[in-house]
Amino acid sequence: MSFLSSILDRISALWVPLLLAGALGGCTSLSYYDQLVEGQLDLLRRSEPVESILRDQSRDPELRRRLALAQEARAFASRELGLPDNRSYRRYVELDRPYVVWNLFATPELSLTPLTHCFPIAGCVAYRGYYRQGAARGAAALLQLEGWDTYVAGIEAYSTLGWFDDPILSSMLRWDDERLAALIFHELAHQRVYVPGDTAFNESFASFVEREGARQWRAARGLPPPDGRTERQREQFTALILASRERLQQLYASELDEDAKRAGKAAEFERLRAEYRRLRDGEWQGDRRYDAWMAAPLNNARLLPFGLYDQWVPAFTALYRQAGDWAAFYARAAALGRLPVEERQRTLRALLAENPAVTGAVQHGTGSTEDEKR
C-alpha cells in the first residue's frame, strides 16, 4: 500500500460511471462508456450486506474483523464527524483483481499540462478510469503513439459522490485498520461537500476531514498518536517531486529547442533519483519504501498527482478552528465552494496567510506510493 496509491484513491477516482453514459460527445467513444456502465453494474450485482457477513460464522474471521471495524468507523463518521448517514460502506464486494479500476493520466512530452476529460457531476478531471487493466494499457499505448507521456495507476476505491451506495471493496482492505477508517472518512467527506472541476479544493477538504477525523478516531479509541516518521517521509518525498516538477515547468517554458528540452528532462529525472537516494541513505537511514516507484520509468504523467490533494489542507485546518465544530465547518466549506473560483482561491489564500503555522498541526490519517512496501 502506498502514498501515490493513497493520492490516487482520492484525486483521480471521483466519477459517476452510470451517469456518464449519457454524456457522449466529441471524440469520446461509446465503448468507453459501455465499460463504465458494465463495471459499475457488476459492483452493484456482486455487493452483499456487511451485516450478513458478520453473522456468518463460516466466513473468514479476519475478513469479519476488518469489516466490523469498518462499520465502527462508518458509525463514528456520521455520529461524531457529521458525515452523511446513508448506505455507503455498509455493503461489501469481493473483487477478483487487486484494484477496482485503473486510471490513465497523460501529458504532452514537453509539458506538465494534463490531458483532461470533462464529465457531468464530477466536472473536468485529469484522468480516465477503466475497469480492466488491459483496456487502460491499450488506451495508454495509443496515446504514446501520438507522443503523449502516460501513466496507468491502479486504484483501490472511488467515490460516486453519493449517487450510489459505495461499497467496501476487498481492495480497500489492503490498508491497515487506521488507514481503512481514514479512507472511509475521506470518501464520505466528498459526499458532504464537492465542487465540480476543482480538484485541489475537493481533495484538500476531504484530506482535512480524513486527518482530523483520524485524530479524533484514535483519541476516542484511546490510541496514542502516530510517531510521525512515516508522515515526515511522505512530506519530504512529495517535496522532492514538487521541486522537480517546478524545475521541469521552467525548462518547458524556456526558449530552448525541443532536443535541448528533452535532454534537460532526462537530466532532471536523474537528478530526482540522485536526490532521493541521498535522502534515503542519509536522514531516512536506508528506508527503501519508495525505491520501486523511483526505479520505474519516470515521465511527466507520473508526477501529476503529487501536491494536489493537500494544497489547501492548512486553510481548511484554520477554517475548522474558526468554525469550532463540524456543522459550522461544513457550512463554511460549502459556502466557499459556491464562490467563483478566483474569489474562492483568494479566500483560501487569506486563510493560509492568517494561520501559516497550522500546516503540520493535524495528523495525517493516511499516506504513502503505489509501490511502497507495507
C-alpha positions in Angstrom: 0.0 0.0 0.0 1.4 3.4 -0.7 1.4 7.1 -0.8 0.8 7.5 -4.5 -2.0 4.9 -4.2 -3.4 7.0 -1.4 -3.3 10.1 -3.5 -4.9 8.4 -6.5 -7.7 6.9 -4.4 -8.7 10.5 -3.9 -7.6 12.8 -6.6 -8.3 10.6 -9.5 -11.2 8.4 -8.7 -14.2 10.8 -8.4 -16.6 9.8 -11.1 -20.2 8.7 -11.5 -20.0 5.8 -14.0 -23.6 5.3 -14.8 -24.4 8.9 -15.2 -21.5 9.4 -17.6 -23.2 7.1 -20.1 -25.5 9.9 -21.2 -22.6 12.3 -21.8 -21.3 11.1 -25.1 -19.8 13.7 -27.3 -16.7 14.9 -29.2 -14.1 12.1 -29.5 -15.5 10.1 -26.6 -16.2 6.6 -27.7 -19.3 4.6 -26.9 -17.1 1.6 -25.9 -15.5 3.7 -23.1 -18.9 4.5 -21.5 -20.1 0.9 -22.0 -17.3 -0.4 -19.9 -18.0 2.2 -17.2 -21.7 1.1 -17.1 -20.8 -2.6 -17.1 -18.2 -2.1 -14.4 -20.4 -0.2 -12.0 -23.3 -2.6 -12.6 -21.0 -5.5 -11.8 -20.1 -4.0 -8.4 -23.8 -3.4 -7.6 -24.6 -7.0 -8.5 -21.8 -8.5 -6.5 -22.2 -6.5 -3.3 -23.5 -8.1 -0.2 -24.6 -6.6 3.1 -21.8 -6.4 5.7 -24.2 -7.4 8.4 -24.8 -10.7 6.7 -21.1 -11.4 6.5 -20.7 -10.6 10.2 -23.4 -13.0 11.2 -22.0 -15.8 9.0 -19.6 -17.9 11.2 -18.3 -19.7 8.1 -16.7 -16.6 6.6 -13.1 -15.8 7.1 -12.5 -14.5 10.7 -10.1 -11.8 9.6 -12.5 -10.5 7.0 -15.2 -10.3 9.6 -12.9 -8.5 12.0 -11.9 -5.9 9.3 -15.5 -5.4 8.2 -16.6 -5.0 11.9 -14.0 -2.3 12.4 -15.1 -0.6 9.1 -18.6 -0.5 10.5 -17.4 1.1 13.7 -15.6 3.7 11.7 -18.7 4.2 9.5 -20.8 4.8 12.6 -18.2 7.2 14.1 -18.1 9.1 10.8 -21.8 10.0 11.0 -22.1 10.2 14.8 -19.0 12.2 15.6 -17.8 13.8 12.4 -21.2 14.9 10.9 -20.7 12.9 7.7 -23.6 11.5 5.7 -25.6 8.7 7.4 -26.6 6.7 4.4 -26.0 3.2 3.0 -22.5 3.8 1.7 -19.8 1.4 3.1 -22.5 -0.9 4.5 -22.1 -3.5 1.7 -19.0 -5.4 0.6 -17.6 -6.5 -2.7 -15.0 -9.3 -3.1 -13.1 -8.3 -6.2 -11.3 -10.8 -8.5 -8.5 -8.3 -9.1 -6.1 -6.2 -6.9 -7.7 -2.9 -7.9 -11.2 -1.8 -8.7 -10.2 0.5 -11.6 -7.1 1.6 -13.4 -6.8 5.3 -14.1 -4.9 6.7 -17.1 -3.0 10.0 -16.9 -1.5 11.7 -19.9 0.6 14.8 -20.6 2.4 16.1 -23.7 6.1 15.1 -23.9 7.3 18.6 -23.1 4.6 19.9 -20.8 3.1 19.1 -17.4 -0.4 20.2 -18.5 -2.6 17.1 -18.2 -5.0 15.8 -20.8 -8.3 16.5 -19.2 -11.8 14.9 -19.6 -15.0 16.7 -18.6 -18.0 14.8 -17.2 -21.3 15.7 -15.7 -21.3 15.9 -11.9 -17.6 15.4 -11.4 -16.5 18.2 -13.7 -13.2 18.1 -15.5 -10.5 15.7 -14.3 -7.0 14.7 -15.4 -7.6 11.0 -16.0 -9.9 8.4 -17.5 -10.9 5.3 -15.5 -11.0 1.7 -16.8 -12.4 -1.4 -15.0 -9.9 -3.6 -16.9 -6.2 -3.1 -16.7 -5.7 -4.2 -20.3 -8.1 -1.5 -21.5 -6.2 1.2 -19.7 -2.9 0.0 -21.0 -4.3 -0.2 -24.5 -5.5 3.3 -24.4 -2.2 4.4 -23.0 -0.4 2.7 -25.9 -2.5 4.6 -28.4 -1.6 7.9 -26.7 2.1 7.0 -26.6 2.0 6.5 -30.4 0.8 10.1 -30.6 3.7 11.3 -28.5 2.0 11.6 -25.1 3.6 10.7 -21.7 1.3 8.3 -20.0 0.9 6.7 -16.6 -1.6 3.9 -15.6 -2.3 3.6 -11.9 -4.3 1.0 -10.0 -7.0 2.4 -7.7 -8.3 0.7 -4.6 -11.5 2.8 -4.2 -13.6 5.5 -5.8 -16.5 7.7 -4.9 -19.8 8.1 -6.7 -20.4 11.2 -4.6 -23.5 9.7 -3.1 -25.3 8.8 -6.3 -24.9 5.1 -5.5 -24.3 3.2 -2.3 -20.5 2.9 -2.4 -19.4 -0.4 -1.0 -16.3 -1.5 0.9 -14.1 -3.2 -1.6 -11.7 -6.1 -1.0 -9.0 -3.8 -2.5 -9.6 -1.3 0.4 -8.7 -4.0 2.9 -5.1 -3.8 1.8 -4.9 -0.7 4.1 -4.2 -1.2 7.8 -7.0 -0.5 10.3 -6.4 3.2 10.8 -6.0 3.9 7.1 -9.1 2.0 6.3 -11.1 4.1 8.7 -9.5 7.3 7.4 -10.3 6.3 3.8 -14.0 6.0 4.8 -13.9 9.4 6.4 -12.3 10.9 3.2 -14.8 9.4 0.8 -17.8 10.3 2.9 -16.4 13.9 3.0 -16.7 14.0 -0.8 -20.4 13.3 -0.4 -20.7 16.2 2.1 -19.0 19.0 0.0 -17.9 18.7 -3.6 -17.2 21.4 -6.2 -17.2 20.1 -9.8 -13.9 20.7 -11.5 -11.9 22.0 -8.5 -9.7 19.0 -7.6 -7.4 20.9 -5.3 -10.4 22.2 -3.2 -12.2 18.9 -3.1 -9.1 16.8 -2.2 -7.8 19.3 0.4 -11.2 19.4 2.0 -11.6 15.7 2.2 -8.0 15.2 3.3 -8.5 17.6 6.2 -11.7 15.7 7.2 -9.7 12.4 6.9 -6.8 13.7 9.0 -8.8 15.4 11.7 -11.3 12.5 11.7 -8.4 10.0 12.1 -7.0 12.1 15.0 -10.4 12.1 16.8 -10.9 8.4 16.0 -7.6 7.5 17.6 -8.4 9.6 20.6 -11.8 8.0 21.0 -10.3 4.6 21.0 -7.6 5.5 23.5 -4.8 5.0 20.9 -1.5 7.1 21.1 -0.8 9.5 18.2 1.5 8.1 15.4 5.2 8.8 15.8 5.1 11.0 12.7 8.1 9.3 10.9 6.0 8.0 8.0 4.3 11.3 7.6 7.6 13.2 7.6 9.0 10.9 4.9 5.8 11.3 2.9 6.1 15.1 3.0 9.8 15.0 2.2 9.2 12.7 -0.8 6.4 14.9 -2.0 8.6 17.9 -1.7 11.3 16.3 -3.9 8.7 15.6 -6.6 7.2 19.1 -6.4 10.7 20.7 -6.7 11.5 18.5 -9.7 8.1 19.4 -11.3 8.8 23.1 -10.8 12.2 22.8 -12.5 10.6 21.0 -15.4 8.0 23.7 -15.7 10.7 26.2 -16.0 12.5 24.1 -18.6 9.4 23.6 -20.7 8.6 27.3 -20.6 12.1 28.3 -21.7 13.2 29.2 -25.3 15.4 26.1 -25.7 14.7 23.9 -28.7 12.9 20.6 -28.3 16.1 18.5 -28.4 17.6 20.6 -25.6 14.4 20.3 -23.6 14.4 16.5 -24.0 18.0 16.3 -22.7 17.1 18.6 -19.8 14.1 16.4 -19.0 16.2 13.3 -18.9 18.8 15.1 -16.7 16.1 16.3 -14.3 14.8 12.8 -13.7 18.3 11.6 -13.0 18.7 14.5 -10.5 15.4 13.5 -8.9 16.7 9.9 -8.4 20.0 11.1 -7.0 18.3 13.4 -4.5 16.0 10.6 -3.4 19.0 8.3 -2.8 20.7 10.9 -0.7 17.6 11.4 1.4 17.0 7.6 1.7 20.6 6.8 2.6 21.0 9.8 4.9 18.2 11.1 7.0 16.0 8.0 6.4 18.8 5.6 7.4 18.2 3.3 4.4 14.4 3.1 4.5 13.6 1.9 0.9 9.8 2.2 0.8 9.9 4.4 -2.3 12.5 2.5 -4.2 10.2 0.7 -6.5 8.3 3.8 -7.5 11.5 5.7 -8.2 13.0 2.8 -10.2 10.1 2.7 -12.7 10.4 4.8 -15.9 9.7 8.5 -15.0 7.8 10.9 -17.1 5.6 13.9 -16.8 2.4 11.9 -16.3 3.8 10.1 -13.2 4.2 13.5 -11.5 0.7 14.7 -11.9 -1.0 13.5 -8.7 1.6 14.9 -6.3 0.8 18.0 -4.3 -2.8 18.4 -5.3 -4.6 16.5 -2.6 -3.2 18.6 0.3 -2.7 22.1 -1.3 -5.4 23.8 0.9 -5.3 21.5 3.9 -3.8 24.2 6.2 -6.5 26.6 5.0 -9.2 24.1 6.0 -7.5 23.5 9.3 -7.7 27.2 10.0 -11.4 27.2 8.9 -12.2 24.4 11.2 -10.6 26.1 14.1 -12.6 29.3 13.4 -15.8 27.4 13.0 -15.5 25.5 16.2 -17.5 22.4 15.3 -18.1 20.1 12.3 -21.6 21.5 11.4 -20.3 25.1 11.2 -17.2 24.0 9.4 -19.2 22.1 6.7 -21.5 25.1 6.2 -18.5 27.5 5.7 -16.8 25.0 3.4 -19.9 24.7 1.3 -20.2 28.5 1.1 -16.6 28.6 -0.1 -17.4 26.1 -2.8 -20.2 28.3 -4.1 -17.9 31.3 -4.7 -16.5 32.0 -8.1 -13.2 30.1 -8.4 -10.9 33.3 -8.2 -12.7 34.5 -5.1 -12.6 31.0 -3.6 -8.9 30.8 -4.0 -8.4 34.4 -2.6 -10.3 33.3 0.5 -8.3 30.1 0.8 -5.0 32.1 0.4 -6.2 34.5 3.1 -6.8 31.6 5.5 -3.3 30.4 4.8 -1.9 33.8 5.5 -3.8 34.2 8.7 -2.7 30.8 10.0 0.5 29.6 8.3 1.6 27.7 11.4 -1.2 25.1 11.1 0.4 23.4 8.2 1.5 20.4 10.2 -0.9 20.7 13.1 -3.3 17.9 12.1 -2.1 14.4 12.0 -2.4 12.7 8.5 -4.7 9.8 8.5 -3.2 8.1 5.5 -0.3 8.4 3.5 2.4 6.7 1.3 3.5 5.5 -3.1 1.9 2.8 -5.1 5.0 0.6 -4.8 5.7 1.4 -1.1 6.1 -1.8 0.9 3.7 -2.1 3.9 
